Amino acid sequence: MSDLVQYETDGHVAIITLNRPEAMNAMNKALRGAMLAAQEKAEKDDNVRIVVLTGSGRAFSSGTDLKEGLGGTPENGLFDNSIRDYKPLVDGVAKSDKIYIAAINGFAGGVALGLALGSDLAVMADDATVFSPFIGIGLVPDGGASWFYLHHLGYKRAFAAMAEGTRLDAQTCLDMGMVNKVVPAADLRMEAVTWAHSLAEKAPLSLRYLKKIMREAATSSQEQTARLESEYQMRVANSEDSKEGIMAFVQKRKAEFKGR
C-alpha cells in the first residue's frame, strides 16, 4: 500500500485516510489503487468491525483528478475509469461486511460523494461542504451521487443542487439526513473514532445483517424486507453472540461479543 492512503487499526476499528493533501485528495490512478487495497485489507481482517474513512489536509476528497485527463471512449478514458476503478471503491463500502463511518472534512465533491454519502454513517465537520460539480464541467454525476442526492433531498432539490453545482453546508446536510452528526472541525477525527469504538462493542453479526437489510430495504417492498429480516433473524438467533447478549441482559452486565 502506498503513502497515498494511510491505513491504521485501533482495536476493532480501521482508519483509512486519503493522503494526497497537496491535491485536495483528488483521486488519481495511484490513489484509487491504494484506496482499494486499503478496503480489501480491512475486509479480510476479521478483527476489524468498523471502518472510519476520512481525508488528510483541507479536504475529504475533491473527486477525480482532472489533471490526469479525461477521455471519452469506453476503451481508454473516463468510462473505463468509472467502471474499473470507481465502482469497486463505492461497492467496497456498500457491500462490505464492515460498517463504514465517513468523517467528512473540508469538502467532498465529485465521485468522492459516493464514498462520503455512501457510507453507513457520516460525521461532518461544521465548516465542511459537499458539492456535485459534474454539470459545470460538461459531465454527469458519477459514483452513485445522483442516487444519494435523490434519496436525501427529493427530486427537485436534488436536481437543482446538481444542475447548479450548489455547495451544501454541514447544517443543510444534517437537516436533510445526509449525515448523522456535525461537530467542530478540530474534533472530527476524535468524534468519528469514538463513535466507531462504541459501535464496535455491538454484536458484529447483528450489525452486518442490519446493514444488508437496510441496503436491500432501500429498493424493496415492506413484504420483501420483512422476509429478509426473518431470514437473518434465523441466522443470528442461535449464534453465540445472541446467547451472550441475552445472558448479559439477564445478568445485567456488559456483553462480550465475538462475532460468532
PyMOL commands that set and color helices and strands:
alter all, ss='L'
color gray80, all
select helices_A, chain A and resi 21-23+29-44+66-68+78-94+110-116+135-137+145-153+155-164+170-175+185-200+204-217+222-237+240-251
alter helices_A, ss='H'
color red, helices_A
select strands_A, chain A and resi 5-10+13-18+50-55+99-104+107-109+121-125+129-131+168-169+181-183
alter strands_A, ss='S'
color yellow, strands_A
deselect
rebuild
show_as cartoon
